Amino acid sequence: MEIKNTFYLSIGSNLGDRLSNLQFAINSLKAIDCEILAASSVYESEPLGFSADQTFFNAALKGHTFANEEELMTSLLNIEKIAGRERNNSKEYASRPLDLDIIFFNESVVETDFLEIPHPRYRERKFVLLPLIEIQKELCDPTDLKPLSEILVSSGDTSEIKRLESILIY
């Protein structure tokens, strides 16, 4: 019997039609047999770590998949590429039509050259934490079992985040 894995993703966009790009991500995930169980509100935030002409639209998703962590990550990279994201080998941040990150996968802790779960920088990003808390208030980090609401308070992220009226359909 196949096992359903639970994932939490952070999705973001700051190029093109940002809302449509987020919806494209959801539709693409459903097309590869991911079941989307919850989608947060859409939040608007300033770029973190670089300057850009447009703000980001961000959201969080909770879902189920039969894929393992690496298969899901490979699919996410493919969805980003289809959406027009061009990755280079630079470690610098840049504007992008779509950014898809696995924040949690079951209660796994993964550290490989290809993938790190929990996402290594999610604790410092209010635009990741607020949407995750919205869809699952009692969510905890699998490494130290700290609630995300506690992590948010100690995140040090003072950037302004605005919740939008836009709704993602899942």
Buried (B, 14 or more C-beta within 10 A) or exposed (E): EEEEBBBBBBBBBBBBEBBBBBBBBBBBBEEBEBBBBEBBBBBBBBBBEEEBEEBBBBBBBBBBBEBBBBEBBBBBBEBBEEBEBEEEEEEEEBBBBBBBBBBBBBEBEBEEEEBBBBBEEBBBBBBBBBBBBBBBEEBBBBEEEEBBBEBBEEBEBEEEBEEBEBEBEB
